[in-house]
Amino acid sequence: MAHFEVIEHEGQKFIRCVINNEAVRAESGALHYYRGNIEMKSQAPSAGGLLKAFVSGESAFKPTYTGSGEIYFGPPMFGEYVVLPLNGEEWILDQGAYVCSDIGIEVSAKRNKAITGLAGGEGLFQTSVKGQGTVVMKAPGKVQRIDMQGERLAVDGSFAVARSANLNYSVRKATKSLIGSMTSGEGWLNVFEGQGTVLLAPVPNLYMSLVSTIASSMIPTHGQAKQPNPLSLVAANPMGCVIAIAVFVLLGICGVGAWIVQSVM
């Protein structure tokens, strides 16, 4: 089977995959570069595969790479890449987490219960991976592995990036009463029960947190839009500003002309 490892450069991470007369599959657009005697193919999916890709949020086209050499998958990012070996079992991944895998891994879609998927923030469908080989997925931060032995794990948020398919996943109120859940400030919790494993990314990468903080600071709050900087508007679209000023001046001239005519008459 192929060998996958995480490479870090300048604080950013990407995946190095080594194959020797083997084949791997990857998400569309995941290729960074490759070297060696490698052939890349991208075949149109079946109708069923197209539907599964649509509902799971993954790309319908997953190129395959066959031959011998090194393949680098990305894009390089400040988040984390997780190398997950499978021995015939099935895992459920967060939407958009799948990056690449051995050719023997089947990538499909898993349907959640309607209320669970919508209220829990995971969506009605998630990506399912199963088979023999290795799967590479991405996460916003360092992954914490929690092996469950029949107990319950309650998570406030959707930072469970992967879980064993045999675990029971549901969404429940933080307390027994609706008022108690609302006043507790927690609302709804993602709950995992049974025997299996959950991979959590409770703390995003520091650089990703900074980017998120900067982006959120630019979003209007309390329903009021921030006033744009006039200079930034001119710099962003100078021709549009020139046209707007010309129209404004033309309307002003027409208005003055109409006032003069009315005064004379």
BELMO-V949343 format. One record per backbone hydrogen bond with DSSP energy under -0.5 kcal/mol. NH is the residue of the N-H (numbers start at 1). CO is the residue of the C=O. Records with the same first field share a line. If there is no record, write none. Layout:
NH: CO, CO
This chain:
3: 18
4: 2
5: 16
7: 14
9: 12
12: 9
13: 77
14: 7
15: 73
16: 5
17: 15, 71
18: 3
19: 17, 69
21: 67
22: 67
24: 65
25: 101
26: 63
27: 99
28: 61
30: 27
32: 72
33: 72
35: 70
37: 68
38: 36
39: 66
41: 64
50: 46
51: 47
52: 48
53: 49
54: 50
55: 51
56: 52
57: 53
58: 53
62: 60
63: 61
64: 41
65: 24
66: 39
67: 22
68: 37
69: 19
70: 35
71: 17
72: 33
73: 15, 71
74: 30
77: 13
80: 139
82: 137
84: 82, 135
85: 83
86: 133
88: 131
91: 129
92: 163
93: 91, 127
94: 161
97: 94
99: 136
100: 136
101: 25
102: 134
103: 23
105: 102
106: 130
107: 105
108: 106, 128
110: 126
112: 124
117: 113
118: 114
119: 115
120: 116
121: 117
123: 117
126: 110
127: 93
128: 108
129: 91
130: 106
131: 89
132: 104
133: 86, 131
135: 84
136: 100
137: 82
138: 97
139: 80
142: 203
144: 200
145: 143
146: 144, 198
147: 145
148: 146, 196
150: 194
153: 192
155: 190
157: 155
161: 159, 199
162: 199
163: 92
164: 197
165: 90
167: 164
168: 193
169: 167
170: 191
172: 189
174: 187
181: 177
182: 178
183: 179
184: 180
185: 181, 182
186: 181
187: 181
188: 186
189: 172
190: 155
191: 170, 189
192: 153
193: 168
194: 151
196: 148, 194
198: 146
199: 162
200: 144, 198
201: 159
205: 140
209: 205
210: 206
211: 207
212: 208
213: 209
214: 210
215: 211
216: 212
217: 213
218: 214, 215
219: 216
224: 221
230: 228
233: 229
234: 230
235: 231
236: 232
237: 233
241: 237
242: 238
243: 239
244: 240
245: 241
246: 242
247: 243
248: 244
249: 245
250: 246
251: 247
252: 248
253: 249
254: 250
255: 251
256: 252
257: 253
258: 254
259: 255
260: 256
261: 257
262: 258
263: 259
264: 260
265: 261
